[in-house]
Amino acid sequence: MIPAEKLETMLAAGVDTAVLRFTLGSKYLEAGEIQRALEHLLVAVSLDPDYSAAWKVLGKAQGEAGLVDEALETYRKGIEVANRQGDFQAAREMEVFCKRL
């Protein structure tokens, strides 16, 4: 796995993609750095609004940050995107996450 520091170096060098931001956000979320995770995940979905995995992880990060209303709205958007993309497993997972909130 690529360390977050290397990914941050890529970002600083001008590489800015939804996948890079998603990966950084996921790594920071795993490390418990929720605010940093949120920053990157919000950019990921703005760079690629059809990236269902980014919506799912953004909702998780918002939920962990106590931003329940935002998380529910994110999951709703993510479910819509996932269904449109044919990513039905991600849609089902986000439906479950909504119920848990």
C-alpha positions as CSV (number, residue, x, y, z in Angstrom):
1,M,0.0,0.0,0.0
2,I,1.1,3.5,-0.8
3,P,1.6,5.6,2.4
4,A,-0.4,8.8,2.7
5,E,2.8,10.9,2.7
6,K,3.6,9.7,-0.9
7,L,0.0,10.4,-2.0
8,E,0.3,13.9,-0.4
9,T,3.5,14.4,-2.4
10,M,1.7,13.5,-5.6
11,L,-1.1,15.9,-4.8
12,A,1.4,18.7,-4.0
13,A,3.1,17.9,-7.4
14,G,-0.2,18.7,-9.2
15,V,-1.8,15.3,-9.5
16,D,-5.4,15.8,-8.4
17,T,-7.8,13.1,-9.2
18,A,-10.9,11.6,-7.6
19,V,-9.1,8.3,-7.1
20,L,-6.2,10.0,-5.4
21,R,-8.5,12.0,-3.1
22,F,-10.6,9.0,-2.4
23,T,-7.5,7.0,-1.4
24,L,-6.2,9.8,0.8
25,G,-9.6,10.2,2.4
26,S,-9.8,6.5,3.1
27,K,-6.4,6.3,4.6
28,Y,-7.0,9.3,6.9
29,L,-10.3,7.8,8.0
30,E,-8.6,4.5,8.8
31,A,-6.1,6.5,10.8
32,G,-8.8,8.3,12.7
33,E,-8.1,11.7,11.1
34,I,-11.7,12.3,10.3
35,Q,-11.4,16.0,9.4
36,R,-8.6,15.4,6.9
37,A,-10.6,12.4,5.5
38,L,-13.6,14.6,5.0
39,E,-11.6,17.3,3.2
40,H,-10.3,14.8,0.6
41,L,-13.5,12.9,0.2
42,L,-15.5,16.0,-0.4
43,V,-13.1,16.9,-3.2
44,A,-13.3,13.3,-4.6
45,V,-17.1,13.5,-5.1
46,S,-16.8,17.0,-6.5
47,L,-14.2,15.8,-9.0
48,D,-16.2,12.7,-10.0
49,P,-19.9,12.9,-8.9
50,D,-20.4,9.4,-10.2
51,Y,-17.8,7.7,-7.9
52,S,-20.1,5.6,-5.7
53,A,-17.4,4.3,-3.5
54,A,-16.4,7.9,-2.6
55,W,-19.9,8.7,-1.7
56,K,-20.0,5.6,0.6
57,V,-16.8,6.5,2.4
58,L,-17.7,10.2,2.7
59,G,-21.0,9.2,4.4
60,K,-19.1,6.9,6.8
61,A,-16.7,9.8,7.6
62,Q,-19.5,12.2,8.2
63,G,-21.3,9.7,10.4
64,E,-18.1,9.2,12.5
65,A,-17.8,13.0,12.8
66,G,-21.3,13.1,14.2
67,L,-22.7,14.9,11.1
68,V,-25.7,12.6,10.9
69,D,-27.9,14.8,8.6
70,E,-25.0,15.3,6.2
71,A,-24.2,11.6,6.2
72,L,-27.8,10.7,5.5
73,E,-27.9,13.1,2.5
74,T,-24.6,11.8,1.3
75,Y,-25.8,8.2,1.4
76,R,-29.0,9.2,-0.4
77,K,-26.9,10.8,-3.2
78,G,-24.6,7.8,-3.2
79,I,-27.4,5.3,-3.5
80,E,-28.8,7.3,-6.5
81,V,-25.3,7.3,-8.1
82,A,-24.7,3.6,-7.4
83,N,-28.0,2.5,-8.8
84,R,-27.4,4.6,-11.9
85,Q,-23.9,3.1,-12.3
86,G,-25.2,-0.4,-11.7
87,D,-23.2,-0.7,-8.5
88,F,-26.1,-2.4,-6.6
89,Q,-23.9,-3.8,-3.8
90,A,-22.7,-0.3,-2.9
91,A,-26.3,1.0,-3.0
92,R,-27.4,-1.8,-0.7
93,E,-24.6,-1.1,1.7
94,M,-25.4,2.6,1.8
95,E,-29.1,1.7,2.5
96,V,-28.0,-0.3,5.5
97,F,-25.8,2.5,6.7
98,C,-28.7,4.9,6.5
99,K,-30.8,2.7,8.6
100,R,-28.1,2.4,11.2
101,L,-27.8,6.2,11.5
